Amino acid sequence: MDFKLLKKFCECHAVSGREEGIRALIRSEFEKVGLTVSVDAMGNMTGFKKGTGKKKVMLAGHMDEIGFIVSHIDKDGFVRFQPLGGFDARTLMSQRVYVHTAKKRLLGVMGTRPVNVLKDEEKKKILDVTDYFIDLGLPAKEVEKLVELGDPITMARELDDLGDCLTGKSIDNRFGLWLMIEAMKLVKKNSVNIYAVATTQEEVGIRGAIASARDIHPDVGIALDVTIASDIPGSAPQDYVTKVGGGACIKIMDGSMISNPKIVRELKDIATKKKIPWQYEILPRGGTDGGGIRMVSGNTAVGAISVALRYVHSTVETVHKEDLEACVKLLAAYLESTSGSGYELDDKL
């Protein structure tokens, strides 16, 4: 598997609504695997591969990463920001960031009031995102010349090896893009028409997937995204969502969708037959592009393949290499074997 490509994807910078930081690279990789590429006004990029039949399968993996946009520059040159996506404010302390201006990319650091000057009651307060600011190390006049309201801000972090794993920023969800491309390298024949969609604005409301699904009207929608790995100290076994190293995750449900049970069964049967490591996923809260596809039509059967991820929405997201490989094999096998039909539900359990 081409983990170097995943590294390239993760080290791109593309927040919600400003996905141009990765779109050209996705276009190039789509074309390398023989997909016909188109882009809509929202920036959603679709790679099309014709099948021998008429059914449509839409794959959805989002391009955007959680980040921020500049919302204010104070009199001393410190930058305030608006979050794009759900940040855990505890992860922001002392992080390095990039502010992407029209003229150049600026390195900055996340700051907040030091604990040494806080009153006792203030020390007990849980920090909010709004308690932080960005220090660019420049005088206010220079900051005002370079930085504009709305400039995107991303985390400064590379993807590195960590034992049998990979760790870094934006595995959520550069994984989904990498997965569809690596799977397409393995697909030799397909009866379904495949629409591989790199979607926009997932982190702020699965907006790109909704728009793309309305345009494509797929018979089947498969979301490709990360999910929560609960195999860390302090988590009870009964509360596990998935486990790192446990194989590809076949989603039963999340906070935005309940997978079509026939898709769940089909994926399970394929994984079992092909001896691909797999595990079920039940995610109580949170959602993926599958929830957006589900909203478009009752005639679209929806499912998802996920990868177990530790420390989601941080700069140290961690995933197992063998889980990545299992996801690629499962998706490729599904695309080669499925007819894209027969997902209508009956009255039998």
Buried (B, 14 or more C-beta within 10 A) or exposed (E): BEBEBBBBBBBBBBBBBBBEBBBEBBBEBBEEBEBEBBBBEBBBBBBBBEBEBEBBBBBBBBBBBBBBBBBEBEEEBBBBBBBBBEBEBEBBEEBEBBBBBEEEEBEBBBBBEEEEEEEEEEEEEEBEBEEBBBBBEBEBEEBEEBBEEEBBBBBBBEBEEBEEBBBBBBBBBBBBBBBBBBBBBBBEEBBBBBBBBBBBBBBBBBBBBBBBBEBBEBBBBBBBBBBBBBBEEEBEEEEBBBBBBBBBBBBBBBEBBBBBBBBBEBBBEBBEEBEBBBBBBBBEEBBBBBBBBBBBBEEBBBBBBBBBBBBBBBBBBBBBBBBBBBBBBBBBBBBBBBBBBEBEEEEEE
